C-alpha cells in the first residue's frame, strides 16, 4: 500500500507550493496528477487515501484527477516501441527480446493545480 507514502509526499509537495503562493489566500480546487501504469498505483486507492488524509485541512475541498500514462518500452534488438505485458515477462512481441528500455509508465507527478484566490 504505497498509496499512503505517495499521499504524504503529495501533501508535502502541496505545502511547499502553497508557501510560495501564500496558503491563507488560496483555495485549491483540483490537483491534476500524471501517474504511469508501471508505478502500480491504484488510482481509487490514492484518491481515497488523499481524501482521508486531508479531511479538515486546507486541502479538504480539493479534488484529485489522474491521467494514466501507458507503460511503453523499446526493444533494443529490433528498435520497436511496444506496450509490455506482465503475462509474457514484458518481452518484445516482435522478437521475444527482454525489456531493456522503459519509455514511459514510471511517471508520478503533479501536472497542474487549479486554484482560486480567496
C-alpha positions in Angstrom: 0.0 0.0 0.0 2.4 2.6 -1.2 -0.5 5.0 -1.8 -0.1 6.2 1.8 3.5 7.2 1.3 2.6 8.8 -2.0 -0.2 10.8 -0.3 2.3 12.0 2.3 4.7 13.2 -0.5 1.8 14.8 -2.4 0.7 16.7 0.7 4.3 17.8 1.4 4.6 19.0 -2.2 1.4 20.9 -1.9 2.5 22.5 1.3 5.8 23.7 -0.4 3.8 25.0 -3.4 1.3 26.8 -1.1 4.0 28.5 0.9 5.1 30.2 -2.3 1.5 31.3 -3.1 0.6 32.4 0.5 -1.6 29.5 1.6 -4.1 31.6 3.5 -5.1 33.4 0.3 -5.8 30.5 -1.9 -8.4 27.6 -2.3 -7.2 24.5 -4.1 -9.9 23.2 -6.3 -8.2 20.4 -8.2 -4.8 18.7 -8.2 -4.1 17.1 -11.6 -1.7 14.1 -11.5 0.0 12.1 -14.1 0.7 8.6 -13.0 2.4 5.8 -15.0 0.9 2.4 -15.2 4.2 0.8 -14.2 4.1 2.6 -10.8 1.4 0.1 -9.8 -0.6 2.8 -8.1 -4.3 2.1 -7.8 -6.0 5.5 -8.7 -9.0 4.9 -6.5 -6.8 3.9 -3.5 -4.7 7.1 -3.9 -7.8 9.3 -4.2 -9.4 7.7 -1.1 -6.2 7.9 0.9 -5.7 11.5 0.0 -9.3 12.4 0.9 -8.9 10.8 4.3 -5.6 12.4 4.9 -6.7 16.0 4.1 -10.1 15.8 5.9 -10.4 19.1 7.9 -7.3 20.6 6.4 -6.8 23.5 4.0 -6.9 20.8 1.2 -10.2 19.4 2.3 -12.2 20.8 -0.6 -9.7 19.8 -3.2 -10.2 17.1 -5.8 -7.7 14.8 -7.4 -7.8 13.9 -11.1 -5.5 11.3 -12.5 -4.2 10.9 -16.1 -2.8 7.4 -16.5 0.4 7.3 -18.6 0.7 4.0 -20.5 3.7 1.7 -19.8 5.7 1.7 -23.0 9.0 0.0 -23.8 11.5 -0.1 -26.6 13.1 -3.3 -27.9 16.8 -2.8 -28.1 17.1 -5.7 -30.6 14.6 -4.6 -33.2 14.1 -0.9 -32.1 10.3 -1.2 -31.9 8.2 0.6 -29.4 5.6 -1.6 -27.6 3.4 -1.9 -24.6 5.0 -4.5 -22.3 2.7 -7.1 -20.7 3.4 -8.9 -17.4 1.9 -12.1 -18.9 4.9 -12.6 -21.3 7.6 -11.2 -18.9 7.5 -7.8 -20.5 9.3 -9.2 -23.6 9.1 -7.6 -27.1 6.1 -9.1 -29.0 8.1 -8.9 -32.3 11.2 -10.8 -31.3 10.6 -12.0 -27.7 13.6 -10.0 -26.5 13.8 -8.9 -22.9 12.7 -5.3 -22.0 15.7 -3.1 -21.5 14.4 0.4 -22.0 11.3 1.9 -20.5 10.0 4.9 -22.5 7.0 5.8 -20.3 4.9 4.5 -17.4 7.0 5.4 -14.4 5.8 8.9 -14.0 4.3 10.2 -10.8 3.9 14.0 -10.8 1.7 16.9 -10.3 0.8 18.1 -13.8 -1.1 21.2 -12.7 -3.1 22.7 -9.8 -6.4 24.5 -10.2 -6.9 27.1 -7.6 -8.6 30.4 -6.9 -7.8 33.3 -4.6 -9.9 34.0 -1.6 
